[in-house]
């Protein structure tokens, strides 16, 4: 099942920026401490890896920082929990930052939960909160095109959900024919500083409309809603394991 972890960190100064590579490395270090083979498998997987990391942000209710991590299968959660309780710190480019694991919050719906509770909204309001981009041949495409967005979510869903809950890729035909951009707010491009490179992606709010929804198979409408909800776990587009593509459903629950 997918998981969202909000992990408090003990610190007094503002959180550093552009430490995505270090955060990525810390998560793999935690997993490797329990299962080196699993960490190597995750590291070597070329696309659609089973986790995302966010930037560090001020904690909402206390002094300190918060780190948001998502994991797309249970084996990763058990490894992270086992190690974080013992090795309760992050190495941020040579600075050790304590982790307040006892105060961490975890949301863990099942894939079936996401599917059965998704609803039948015809307007899917999404916030892309870190630069988001898609591979287009040898180039990046920093545009919220519905086909690219839903393809990213569907590919992750089918890679990590139980086989009996997989969605047919014919759903993407429906996206091309029936999903329109209804509204864009504050959309802009930003560079995402990864040290060795700075990919350009889009950030902002996009509302996707399912047009003529009453004429569709309502099970497909529910599936589209489930994918929008799942975006909060899997992220969108490229380099989600290094802070890009962080996505929220604006009326979501996680």
RABEL-V144910 format. One record per backbone hydrogen bond with DSSP energy under -0.5 kcal/mol. CO is the residue of the C=O (numbers start at 1). NH is the residue of the N-H. E is the energy in kcal/mol with one decimal. If there is no record, write none. Layout:
# RABEL-V144910
((CO:NH:E) (CO:NH:E))
This chain:
# RABEL-V144910
((3:71:-2.1) (4:107:-2.4) (5:7:-0.6) (5:69:-2.5) (6:8:-0.6) (6:105:-2.1) (7:67:-2.6) (8:100:-2.6) (9:11:-0.8) (9:65:-1.7) (19:23:-2.4) (20:24:-2.6) (21:25:-2.3) (22:26:-2.3) (23:27:-2.1) (24:28:-1.9) (25:29:-2.2) (26:30:-2.4) (27:31:-2.2) (28:32:-2.8) (29:33:-1.6) (30:34:-0.6) (31:34:-1.2) (31:35:-3.1) (35:39:-2.1) (36:40:-2.3) (37:41:-2.3) (38:42:-2.4) (39:43:-2.5) (40:44:-2.3) (41:45:-1.1) (50:72:-2.4) (52:70:-2.1) (53:243:-0.5) (55:68:-0.5) (57:66:-2.6) (64:59:-2.2) (65:9:-2.5) (66:57:-2.1) (67:7:-3.2) (67:69:-0.6) (68:54:-1.9) (69:5:-3.4) (70:52:-1.9) (71:3:-2.9) (73:76:-0.6) (73:77:-1.1) (74:78:-2.1) (75:79:-1.6) (76:80:-2.6) (77:81:-2.8) (78:82:-2.2) (79:83:-1.9) (80:84:-2.9) (81:85:-1.5) (83:86:-1.2) (83:87:-3.5) (86:88:-1.1) (87:89:-2.3) (88:99:-2.1) (90:92:-0.8) (90:97:-2.8) (91:93:-1.0) (92:95:-1.0) (94:96:-0.5) (95:92:-3.1) (95:97:-0.5) (96:98:-0.5) (97:90:-2.5) (98:10:-2.6) (99:101:-1.3) (100:8:-0.5) (100:103:-1.6) (101:104:-1.9) (105:6:-2.8) (107:4:-2.3) (109:2:-0.6) (110:114:-2.2) (111:115:-2.0) (112:116:-3.0) (113:117:-2.1) (115:118:-0.6) (122:210:-3.1) (123:125:-0.7) (124:126:-0.7) (124:208:-2.6) (125:250:-2.7) (126:128:-0.5) (126:206:-2.6) (127:129:-0.9) (127:248:-2.6) (128:204:-2.0) (131:245:-2.1) (132:202:-2.4) (133:238:-2.4) (134:141:-3.1) (136:139:-1.8) (139:136:-3.5) (140:142:-0.6) (141:134:-1.1) (141:143:-1.5) (143:145:-1.3) (145:149:-2.3) (146:150:-2.8) (147:151:-1.9) (148:152:-1.9) (149:153:-1.8) (150:154:-2.9) (151:155:-2.4) (152:156:-1.7) (153:157:-2.4) (154:158:-2.5) (155:159:-1.6) (156:160:-1.8) (157:161:-2.5) (162:165:-2.3) (163:166:-1.4) (168:171:-1.8) (169:172:-1.7) (170:173:-1.0) (170:174:-1.2) (171:175:-1.8) (172:176:-2.2) (173:177:-1.7) (174:178:-2.8) (175:179:-2.1) (178:180:-0.6) (178:211:-3.2) (180:182:-0.7) (180:209:-3.4) (183:207:-2.9) (185:205:-2.7) (188:203:-2.5) (190:201:-2.7) (191:193:-0.6) (192:194:-0.7) (192:199:-0.7) (194:196:-1.9) (197:194:-2.8) (199:192:-2.7) (201:190:-2.8) (202:132:-1.4) (203:188:-2.1) (204:128:-3.1) (205:185:-2.7) (206:126:-2.9) (206:208:-0.6) (207:182:-2.9) (207:183:-1.3) (208:124:-3.1) (209:180:-2.4) (209:211:-0.9) (210:213:-0.7) (212:215:-1.8) (213:216:-1.6) (217:220:-1.2) (217:221:-1.2) (218:222:-2.1) (219:223:-1.9) (220:224:-2.4) (221:225:-2.0) (222:226:-2.5) (223:227:-2.3) (224:228:-1.9) (225:229:-2.1) (226:230:-2.5) (227:231:-1.4) (229:232:-1.3) (230:233:-2.2) (230:234:-2.2) (231:235:-2.1) (239:242:-1.4) (239:244:-2.0) (240:53:-1.7) (240:243:-0.9) (243:246:-0.6) (245:236:-1.4) (246:129:-1.9) (246:130:-1.0) (248:127:-3.3) (248:250:-0.6) (249:252:-2.4))
